[in-house]
């Protein structure tokens, strides 16, 4: 079955960087965009970025433009999110999610990874 | 940025009752609206896409309707497993945005 498995929880100090991984299985990795979406405690969802696994092309939400980097490694069907200059308000569960429609960036998300809690605290 | 406003924030109902959830967009998003179900400690699951198409694995008691700026998710008769938080999401404009959610709780 289609599945996304993320790396484990992280605790970081303000100003540090974090890298979260997302390993895909059960489908052709290069056919579907991968997105990152975060959910702060008790809050709704915020879309952050996508990557086209085939080309490596990326698109970032303006809010994160200068702090986020998405990469992928097609040899192991994995995508990565790196967020730098962390602040306390970056504390959230970070989800990777596959685009629902093959080859389309602007789409729904299905499935989602299990989520990775990133805690930023001094 | 397209703002999605969900109402009510909380819906208190009993099993067997009908649930009607609303999602209003700040501008015309055609039918590019999805609904997700999220249970505590779990990732969201895609429930409805393109306003009215049910995703795999969800029963027919779930239905979506609407276009333009006003959308509705209806659960015809609540089952115990349906008590959860429901979010809408639009894919008409960048950035992709979500509503704040409606919690369907047991009365």
Interface residues (C-beta under 8 A of the other chain):
Chain A: X35 X44 X45 X46 X47 X59 X61 X62 X95 X100 X106 X107 X108 X109 X110 X111 X112 X113 X114 X115
Chain B: X32 X34 X36 X43 X44 X45 X46 X49 X55 X87 X89 X91 X92 X94 X95 X96 X97 X98 X99 X100 X101
